[in-house]
Amino acid sequence: MKHTINFESFINEASKFSSNGFTFTIMGSQDSKGSYISFIPDSKTLDSYTKEESARWIDSVFNNMDFFRDCMEWDKSHHAAGIVFRLNSSYLADSLLKEFKS
């Protein structure tokens, strides 16, 4: 499944993200393990897709973005609402360096 979403369009609409039948409210947060992003599905997405299907789709979006590729990992056991992806800050730092060099 190929997505043509860039970083700017991903964050362009405040905290809402909608594509291919999925709609989420996106919230960043932090806990004792580090930073994470919660993807809270709207009722239609929640009724149409399992948590696993939604997480796989979100992961595919991240993997299509050069900047975020391999920087996010689904935290299946997180207690927050929605689907939580952890930020790997080491990988993000590497991505930033690559962006600055190109």
C-alpha angles and dihedrals in degrees: 000000000000120000126194099206123133128199094258095054090043093061098027098100103060105247100339126097124181130172140136093007095311122112123181140171107225123214128176120211145155136227137168091292095052139258125344142170121227118209107200111193122222117239094266092052091044091052095043104044138038120238089253093052091049092047092050090050093048089048090052090053091052091047090054091056111081091207095054100031108134092356096102130060128185112246099208095183100048115128096217121107117269127005116329125208118190120221116232099211094193092057090043091053089052090050091051091051091050090050092050092048095051 
